[in-house]
Structure formats: C-alpha cells, structure tokens
Amino acid sequence: MINESMTASSQDLMKLEDKYGAHNYHPLPVVLSRGEGVFVWDVEGKKYYDFLSAYSAVNQGHCHPRIVNKMKEQAETLCLTSRAFYNDYLGKYEKYITEYFGFDKVLPMNTGAEGVETAIKICRKWGYEVKGIENGKAKIIVCGENFHGRTVTIISFSSDPDAKGHFGPYTPGFVSIEYDNLEALEAELKADAQNIAGFLVEPIQGEAGVYVPADDFLLKAADLCKKHNVLFIADEIQSGIARTGSLLAVCGNCSCENRCEQQATYAKPDILILGKALSGGAYPVSAVLANKEIMDVIQPGQHGSTYGGNPLACAVAMEAMKVVADENLAQNARKLGNIFRERMEVLVQKSDLATLVRGRGLLNAVVINDSPDSKTAWNICLELAENGLLAKPTHGNIIRFAPPLVMTEDQLHECCDIIEKTILGFSK
C-alpha cells in the first residue's frame, strides 16, 4: 500500500493500476501528471512532446487557459440540471454549434460511442418513419477496419477480433464493405436500396492506421447515398475539429480558411457525429447534428442522457470551438501537416525501417517495415519516449503521430528530429 502522504513513483502508480484496475488498456510505461500546450510531464518531472493528443481530444493543447477558465467559471455557477428542466446555456450552445457546422439541429451527448449510438438510432427511426422501411428490416452500411467505439452494437460491425471476440450475441442490421470502394457501396445500394437507411463512415480511418481515401470517395459516396435515399453519416469524432487541416475531414483537400461547409468540395453529411476535441479534452462532450427533417423523428422519451447538454459541457464546448476559430488551428494543422509529411518522406528514403508515411493535416502515420505481430513499432515508441516524444502504435506495425494543433513550426521540426534520430538509430 502506498502512503498517500508520500510522493508515489511511476512504478508505484503503474502497480496500483495493474492491481486495482481492469486490464482493458495496454499503455506505454509513462505516468503523466501535468500538461500544458504540446507538452506533458511525468511524475518524476520528465518533459515530453505529446504526439497522440489523447486520440485527438486535445487539439487545442493541454489545459488551454481559455477553456480551463470557462470551465472554472461555469463549475462555480451551475454544473448539472438534467433535461428535466431547461438551463440557461443549452439553447445558446445549440444555436452556436448548429450555425458553426451548418445544420438545423443538434442532439447533445457525452462520449463518442454515445454519439455513434445516437446516430444509429436516428438513422433507423428515419428509415422506418420517413423512408418507409418495414419495421425491423433497416440496414446500415459500414466499412471494414472501422473504429466507431466499443459498445455491443458498435462492435457488432467491427472487424477487430480483440474488440469483438466473445462479446456476442451481436446486434444485427449492418452490412460491411471495403473502405474507399465506391463500386462496393454502389453494389450494396442497388441490391437492397429499399431497406438501407444509412451509410456510416470515418472520413479518415484513424484507428486502422490513418487510411486516407481517394480524393473523390466521400463526395461520390454522398452522391450515391442521395441518389438511393440513404443517409450519409460521417463519424468525425477523431478526424474533425481542425485535426486534418480543415474544420471537418469531409471537406477533403479544400483550402478554405474556416467555414468548410461553404466549399464545393464539401461532402456534407446528413448526420454528423462529433466528440473528443469538441471540449478541448476538458470534459466529455459529444454531439450529433442533422437537419430538421431528420432530427425531428426523435420525440420526448425516445432518447436522452442525464448529463447530455449540461451547462458545464455547453460552456466548455463553446469556448473550445471559439479557440479553434480564433487561433486558426485548421490552417496551422494544414501547414504543419505538409511539413511533417515532407520530413517523414525524407526519413523513408534514408531508412529501411520506415516504409511509408500517410495522413492529412496533423493526423499522420508512419508504417514500420515489420509484421503487425511484431513488437518493433512498440519498441520504437519506447525509445521515442526515452527521447522525449510520446506516440503509440496501432495495428502492430503502424505508429500514429497526432500532436496538439497549437504546435509551432520550430517545435514540429524539433519533433521530426527526434523521430528521425530514433528510427535511424533503432536496431531490432
């Protein structure tokens, strides 16, 4: 037992988690105790660049002072009322976020997985009550290698054996196609259009290894959905809110400065799912946005959450989104992302270990020349940590690099130097 009056070491704290916590994660052996901007510190005081950003939840940087101050201010005023009553922040937040992203309505929730579940429920209900699908027969098309969360319904259409195995029976009603395959999407739509209510897709597959689709995939997929009266549902929980160099990843490669929904290249979703950076990492906040003709299928008693739309969440989310706009984070992510990929392309030419770099904005991945079953990428991440940079492997041999969007160009070059030094000096 650790004496709480004494400062616990990293080893002590890791042992506590191992003994008393469920083993549902496999973290790097680093125990963090403080964060500011692009940096985090462990309990011994070592400083690191954060190149994961809590899976893109802290796009605005750790402990952004504007977000923290707004959180303190609201926490001292009113935190939670439940939706049994109105509160003085929810309506203002709903107006702000719907205008920000160009939709009529929002349904506020807490976590990303809740957002996806909410979108699935709205889509199915729309399918029965508006499209006229026979009750119980609605289908939603999804993509292989997806990651939308870990609820039972969501893992029912996962292709990850670790996420899915031994959690059945699974929820029916989903059809999986290959990601970035318009022909497969069109074939499914033609085969059973009368029963298909929606197409749920990540504009960039982050957890799968930062797979970026063809430039025309999302726009043409949205057109196919419209043609067959199917809802196009974009899961932007990780890829959205400036991470990829535009406000949303469905904006593709447009060069707009902020309101990407005004661009011709914008594949506007019928349903948009947001989370993570919606609060700047300060508080769990998610949202599902849609226009009135879709959102109005939800009536009192049919969906909700005690914490969804609480005043604290609304205040924090509004301030977090204002930071994104005021500090030009989409533009910074676009600029630094180009620099990062250029630096990594040079590294690929120098190294037999790094074979490929891919991504958009500041959501990127480097593929390591070893099998997905190897420990090479994990061991590289251990050495990166030793050298002052935190990143994490995904799918065995892929390292994802996603720093906070407040990073400067000088800081990015310093980080690229660390990555290059580590990989060029690494021996299996």
Residue pairs with C-beta under 8 A, 6 or more apart in sequence:
2 8
2 12
2 16
7 43
8 16
8 43
9 43
9 44
10 29
10 30
10 31
10 42
10 43
10 44
13 31
13 43
14 29
14 31
28 381
28 382
28 385
28 390
28 392
29 382
30 42
30 48
30 385
30 390
31 42
31 43
32 40
32 41
32 42
32 43
33 41
33 42
33 43
34 40
34 41
35 41
35 50
35 58
35 62
35 63
36 61
36 62
36 63
37 61
37 62
37 63
37 64
37 404
37 406
38 49
38 50
38 61
38 62
38 403
38 404
38 406
38 407
38 411
39 47
39 48
39 49
39 50
39 62
40 47
40 48
40 50
40 62
40 390
41 47
41 48
42 48
46 388
47 388
48 385
48 388
48 389
48 390
49 388
49 389
49 390
49 403
49 411
49 414
49 415
49 418
50 58
50 62
50 390
50 403
50 404
51 384
51 389
51 390
51 391
51 401
51 402
51 403
51 415
52 390
52 391
52 392
52 400
52 402
53 59
53 281
53 402
53 403
53 404
54 276
54 281
55 206
55 238
55 276
55 402
56 206
56 238
56 239
56 241
56 243
56 276
56 277
56 363
56 402
57 276
57 277
57 279
57 280
57 281
58 277
58 280
58 281
58 404
59 241
59 242
59 243
59 276
59 277
59 280
59 324
59 329
59 404
59 405
60 67
60 277
60 280
60 281
60 320
60 323
60 324
60 327
60 329
60 404
60 405
60 406
61 280
61 404
61 405
61 406
62 281
62 404
63 282
64 280
64 282
64 320
64 323
64 406
66 319
66 322
66 323
67 279
67 280
67 282
67 316
67 319
67 320
67 323
68 282
70 315
70 316
70 318
70 319
71 282
71 283
71 312
71 315
71 316
71 319
73 315
74 89
74 311
74 312
74 315
74 316
75 312
77 311
78 87
78 88
78 89
78 311
78 312
79 310
79 311
79 312
80 306
80 307
80 310
80 311
80 312
81 87
81 310
81 311
82 306
82 310
83 304
83 305
83 306
83 308
83 309
87 309
87 310
87 311
87 314
88 311
89 311
89 314
89 315
90 108
90 309
90 311
90 314
92 314
92 318
93 108
93 309
93 314
93 315
93 317
93 318
94 105
94 106
94 108
96 318
96 321
97 106
97 287
97 289
97 317
97 318
97 321
98 104
98 105
98 106
98 289
100 321
101 247
101 248
101 261
101 272
101 274
101 289
102 259
102 261
102 268
103 272
103 289
103 290
103 291
104 290
104 291
104 292
104 295
105 289
105 290
105 291
105 292
105 295
105 296
106 287
106 288
106 289
106 295
107 118
107 122
107 287
107 288
107 289
107 290
107 295
107 298
107 303
107 308
108 285
108 286
108 287
108 305
108 308
108 309
108 313
108 314
109 115
109 118
109 286
109 287
109 288
109 305
109 308
110 284
110 285
110 286
110 305
110 307
110 308
110 313
111 149
111 275
111 284
111 286
112 148
112 149
112 237
112 238
112 273
112 275
112 276
112 286
113 148
113 149
113 150
113 151
113 154
114 286
114 305
114 308
115 237
115 273
115 274
115 275
115 286
115 287
115 288
116 148
116 149
116 151
116 154
116 200
116 235
116 237
116 273
117 149
117 151
117 153
117 154
118 273
118 288
118 303
119 200
119 233
119 235
119 271
119 273
119 288
120 140
120 153
120 198
120 200
121 298
121 302
121 303
122 271
122 288
122 290
122 294
122 295
122 297
122 298
122 303
123 138
123 140
123 197
123 198
123 200
123 231
123 233
123 271
124 138
124 140
124 173
124 197
125 297
125 298
125 302
126 197
126 231
126 294
126 297
127 133
127 138
127 197
127 198
127 231
128 134
128 135
128 138
129 297
130 293
130 294
130 297
131 197
131 229
133 194
133 195
133 197
134 195
137 195
138 173
138 195
138 196
138 197
139 173
139 174
139 175
139 192
139 195
139 196
139 197
140 157
140 173
140 174
140 175
140 196
140 197
140 198
140 199
140 200
140 233
141 174
141 175
141 176
141 177
141 185
141 188
141 189
141 196
141 198
141 199
141 200
141 230
142 148
142 157
142 174
142 175
142 176
142 177
142 199
142 200
142 201
143 176
143 177
143 178
143 179
143 180
143 200
143 201
143 202
143 205
144 159
144 176
144 177
144 178
144 179
145 159
145 160
145 179
145 205
145 208
145 211
146 157
146 158
146 159
146 179
146 200
146 201
146 202
146 205
146 208
147 158
147 160
147 163
147 202
147 205
147 206
147 207
147 208
148 154
148 157
148 158
148 200
148 202
148 235
148 237
150 163
152 167
152 170
152 171
153 171
155 163
155 164
155 167
155 170
156 164
156 168
156 170
156 171
156 172
156 174
157 174
157 176
158 164
159 176
164 170
175 188
175 196
177 184
177 185
177 188
178 184
179 201
179 205
179 208
179 211
179 213
180 211
180 213
180 214
180 217
182 217
182 220
182 221
182 224
185 199
185 221
185 224
186 224
188 196
189 196
189 224
189 225
189 227
189 228
189 230
190 228
193 228
193 229
193 230
196 228
196 230
197 230
197 231
198 225
198 230
198 231
198 232
198 233
198 270
198 271
199 221
199 225
199 230
199 231
199 232
199 233
200 233
200 235
201 218
201 221
201 232
201 233
201 234
201 235
202 234
202 235
202 236
202 238
202 239
203 213
203 218
203 234
203 235
203 236
203 239
203 244
203 248
203 249
203 250
204 210
204 211
204 212
204 213
204 239
204 244
204 249
204 359
204 360
204 363
205 211
206 238
206 239
206 363
206 400
207 238
207 394
207 395
208 394
208 395
209 365
209 367
209 394
209 395
209 398
209 400
210 358
210 359
210 363
210 364
210 365
210 398
210 400
211 358
212 358
212 359
212 360
215 252
215 253
218 234
218 250
218 252
218 267
219 252
219 265
219 267
221 232
221 267
222 232
222 267
222 268
222 269
224 230
225 231
225 232
225 270
226 232
231 270
231 271
231 294
232 267
232 269
232 270
232 271
233 269
233 270
233 271
233 272
233 273
234 248
234 249
234 250
234 267
234 269
234 271
234 272
234 273
235 273
236 248
236 249
236 250
236 272
236 273
236 274
237 273
237 274
237 275
237 276
237 286
238 276
238 363
239 248
239 249
239 363
240 247
240 248
240 249
240 272
240 274
240 277
241 247
241 248
241 274
241 276
241 277
241 278
241 321
241 324
242 277
242 324
242 329
242 330
242 333
242 361
242 405
243 249
243 277
243 333
243 361
243 362
243 363
243 402
243 405
244 333
244 337
244 360
244 361
244 362
244 363
245 330
245 331
245 333
245 334
245 335
245 337
245 360
245 361
245 362
246 252
246 254
246 256
246 260
246 330
246 334
246 361
247 258
247 259
247 260
247 261
247 324
247 330
248 260
248 261
248 266
248 272
249 360
250 266
250 267
250 268
250 269
251 260
251 261
251 263
251 265
251 266
252 265
252 266
252 267
253 265
253 360
254 260
254 263
254 265
254 266
255 334
256 262
256 263
257 328
257 330
257 331
258 325
258 330
260 266
260 330
261 268
270 290
270 291
270 294
271 288
271 289
271 290
271 294
272 288
272 289
272 290
273 286
273 287
273 288
274 286
274 287
274 288
274 289
275 285
275 286
275 287
277 320
277 324
278 285
278 286
278 287
278 317
278 320
278 321
279 285
279 313
279 316
279 317
279 320
280 316
280 319
280 320
280 323
282 316
282 320
283 312
283 313
283 316
284 307
284 313
285 313
285 316
285 317
287 317
307 313
323 329
324 330
324 405
327 406
329 405
329 406
330 361
330 405
332 405
332 406
332 407
333 361
333 362
333 405
334 361
335 409
336 362
336 407
336 409
336 412
337 359
337 360
337 361
337 362
337 363
337 364
339 409
339 412
339 413
339 416
340 359
340 362
340 364
340 401
340 412
340 416
341 357
341 359
341 364
343 413
343 416
343 420
344 354
344 357
344 364
344 366
344 416
344 419
345 357
347 354
347 357
347 366
347 419
347 420
347 423
347 424
348 354
348 355
348 356
348 357
348 366
350 420
350 424
351 423
351 424
352 369
353 368
353 369
353 370
353 376
353 380
353 423
353 426
354 366
354 367
354 368
354 369
354 423
355 367
355 368
355 369
356 366
356 367
357 364
357 365
357 366
357 367
358 364
358 365
358 367
359 365
359 401
362 401
362 402
362 403
362 405
362 407
363 400
363 402
364 400
364 401
364 402
365 394
365 398
365 399
365 400
365 401
366 398
366 399
366 401
366 419
366 423
367 397
367 398
368 376
368 377
368 380
368 397
368 398
368 399
369 397
370 376
370 377
370 397
370 428
371 396
371 397
372 395
372 396
372 397
373 396
374 396
374 397
376 397
376 428
377 393
377 396
377 397
377 398
377 399
378 393
379 426
379 428
380 393
380 399
380 422
380 423
380 426
381 390
381 391
381 392
381 393
381 399
383 422
383 425
383 426
384 390
384 391
384 418
384 419
384 422
387 418
387 421
387 422
388 418
389 415
389 418
389 419
389 422
391 399
391 400
391 401
392 399
392 400
393 399
393 400
394 400
401 419
403 412
403 415
407 415
